Amino acid sequence: MKKILLVFTILFMCTCFLLLNSCGNSSGSSSDQYTEVSAIDLLSSEELEVYNSIKNSLTSFKNPSSVSVRSVSEEPLIGGRYVTIAAENGFGGTSVSVYQCNGGLRSADGYTFTPDSSISVSKINNALNEYKKSMGW
């Protein structure tokens, strides 16, 4: 009786294992179901403008791979969009500076701006990191 129960248990476990494996593979591989979206495709038009301004000026930084956005502000009275950037300086420390976005970056240090909450800094940084990775930085 014990032998029959043992054989039945082993057969039942093997059947369950085979069923679980076949169900997991029946719908195809998971890479067929999803397409990878670029971080750049997720940017709004305002975020894309900031991203392009920074991307166009990355090589002017001592260590382009260290560049990250801290905040973005829109100042309609002064005219323009301003971005606070942190980057590694020539001594290995981190410098934080303010720039005006105008297709490139122009220094605007000494000014204080209110961050624009409608612009996602993390989405801009994700897009910049994707670009830096593609450049091998």
Buried (B, 14 or more C-beta within 10 A) or exposed (E): EEEEEEEEEEEEEEEEEEEEEEEEEEEEEEEEEEEEEEBBEEBEEBBBBBBBBBBBBBEEBEEBBBBBBBBBBBBEEEEEBBBBBEBBEEEEEEBEBBBBBEEBBEEBEEEEBEBBEEBBBEBBBBBBBEBBEEEEB
